[in-house]
Amino acid sequence: MTSLTGIFSRKELKNEGKVFEPKPYSNPYVVGFGLGLVLLSAFLIMGRGLGASGAVSTVVAVGMEKIAPEHAAKNNFYKEYLGDGTTNPLKDWLLFEVIGVVVGGFISGSLAHRIKRTTEKGPNVSVRTRLIYAFVGGSIMGFGAKLARGCTSGLALTGGSLLSLGGWAFMLSVFGGGYAVAYFIRRQWL
């Protein structure tokens, strides 16, 4: 039997004749505390906090420089991510952080026996509609991250830990917006 979100999934996974049951998710309070330690370590070791949207912007800027170097050289947005030309912009801390998040997530999912191809959705929505909503929501979040000059991890976690008014306002807006929209889309998940 599989629940709506897969959180309480008891579906057995088979691998080489062995039957594996997914391990339960970690306690969110313990994971939150661990994330705080990771953020503190990032400040102590790297001298800066966490973030992800800067890595995407760096990859886009490098791609634009390869495709249209004159345009990239004249554009202030791209110049910010390309640097002064003395170092490779792909050697940025945030890029390695995002790669580590992807690799770490895969390892964690493998150890918990949760790697499977599926689309999490409610019973009242099709896979196609779910993917469209995910794409639209992700696009809005990406656009908002560029407007706010930081993503959820950069603006909320790093900014909030530095007691930035913008970081706290962002997090209150994210939670408030989530609760406001949840009423209108709840039927798709119930």
N, C-alpha and C positions, 0 to 999 in steps of 0.2 A: 504494500500500500504506500502511495506517495502523497504527501501533503501538497497544498497549493504552491508553496514557495520552496519546497525541497528541504526546508530547515529540519524537519523531523522525518526525513526520508528513511524508510526502513527497507528500501529496495536493495536486494542483494546484487552485488557485482561479482561476475565470474571471471577468473583469470587462471588459465592453465589447470582447470578442474577444481581449483580452490574457490570457496565461496567467501567473499568479504562483505561485511556490513559496514557502511560508512560510519566513521567515528563521529560522536556528537561535536557540535561547534563549541568553541572555547567560551569561557565566561567573559562577557563583554567588559566587565569592570577590570578584570585581570589584563585583558588585551589593551584596554584604554591606558592602564598604568604602564604596560610595556611600550605602547606608542609614545607615551610621555618620556620614557627613558631613551627611546630611539631619537626623539627630538632633541633631548638634552645632549646626547652623544654627538649628534650632528653639529650642534653649536660648539661643543668642546673640541671635536676632532677637525671639522671642516671650516669652522668659523661662520657658518650660516645655517639656516633652518631647512625645512623640507619644502618641496613643491614639485609640480609636474608640468604645468602649462608652459613654463620656460623651456623645457626640453622639447616639447612639440614645436614651439616657436623657433628654436634653434635649428631643428631639422628642416622646417619650412624655409627658413632664411638660407641655409646652405643649399637646399634644392633650388631655390630661386637664383642664387648666385651661379649655380652650374648651368641653369637654363637661360637666364637673362642677366648676365653680369653687370651690364650698364645700368639696368633698372635697379638691381640690388644695391649698387654703389650710390645711387642718387636717393634711395629711400631711407629715411631716418629710422623706420621700424626695423628694417633688415640690418642696417649698420649697427644698431644696438646689439643684435645677437651675433653678428659676424666678428665683432671686435676690431682691433687695430691691424689685423693681418699678421701679427707676429706669432700667434699660436693658433692651432687648429680649433675652431669653435666646437667641433664634435668631442673635444676633450673636456667638456663642461661637467661639473659635478652633478647637475640635475639629470643629464642624459644617463649617466651611470646609475644614478638613483632609480630612475624609471626602469632601466634594464634589470636592476636588482629586484625591484618590486615584481616584475613579470616572472623572472626566474624563481624567486622565492615563493610567489603564489602557486606556481606550477609544482614546486617541490612540496609545499604544504598540502595542496590538493591531492597529490599522489600519495603522501604518507597517510592522509585521512581517508583514502579510497573514495574520493569524490570527483575524480576526473571522468567525465562522460559528456557526450554530445547531447545537449538538450536545450530547450527554450523554456525558461520559467515563465508561466503565465497562469492566469485564472481560468476557470471553466467557461467563462462567457466571452472570451476573446480568442481570435485566431492567432496562429503563429505569425502570419503576415502582418496583422494589425499590431501585435506586440513588438515586432521588429521596427515597424514604422514609428511607433511611439518612442521606442528606445533611441532611434536615430534622431528624431525631432528633439527629444529631451536632452540628449547628449550635445546636439548642436546649440541649443539654447544655453546649456551650461558652459560650453566652450566660448560662445560669444560673450556671455557674462563674465567669464574668467578674464578675457582680454579687456573688457570694459573696466573691471575692478582692478586690473593689473595684478591678478593673482588667482590661482585656483583654490579649491576648498582646502587642500593641504597647505598651500603657501599662505593664503590670506587668513584662513581661519586658525589653523594650528600654529604656524609660525607667527603670524600677526597677533593672534590672541595671546600667545605665550609672552609676547613683548608688550602686552597691554595696549595694543594699537586700537584706537577707537573704530577705525575702519574694519579691522578683523572681527571685533565683537558685533558691530552693526551687521556685517555680512552674515555671521552665523545666526543671529536672531532673524534675519531676513530669510535665510535658507529654511530654518525650521518653521517660521511663520508661513512662508510660501508653501511648504510641503503640507502643513496641516490644512491650509486653505484649499489647496487643489485636491487633497485626498478625498474630500466629501464627494466631489464630482466624478472621480474615477473609481470609487470603491466598488461599484457593481461589477467591474471587470475582474476583480480579484476575489469576490465573495462567491 
